[in-house]
């Protein structure tokens, strides 16, 4: 089964400070045009370009792609740049459950690499998965926000005793 899902990522708080500073800089550059002339126009255009680039940079999404038994996660920046983040194998998963479940809390203290691909903007519950990283072949903790289609694909691939998400 092949399923894809886009997750909008919440911009960090510092990005709003950057945006505010750049907008103020654009306003100040616009007010210098009468006194400086062409140099003020060049400065305004430069600040506008930087402002647009910063705003687009913080417009990010995660794309979950589930093919066969592998969940591939890509980060899309500004709706143009795509960067492959990681791929995870679910056929050997140890646990797939909600973050606040008893099973997840029991494994919370294990010493494994943790990858967080949660957008933070949706009302979906966060799922924790103890799976294998395809690149390093080591067990990792993975936080994701899957929809029902991705969860159905995961349920088909994962062993029954490892899938701890209750039916709704």
Secondary structure, DSSP 8 states (H G I E B T S, - for coil): --EEEEEEB---HHHHHHHHHHHHHHHHHHHTHHHHTHHHHHHHHHHHHHHHHHHHHT-EEEEEEEETTEEEEEEEETTTEEEEEEEEE-TT-SEEEETTSHHHHHTTTS--EEEE---BSS-S--EEEEEEETTT--EEEEEE---HHHHHHHHHHS-TTTB-----
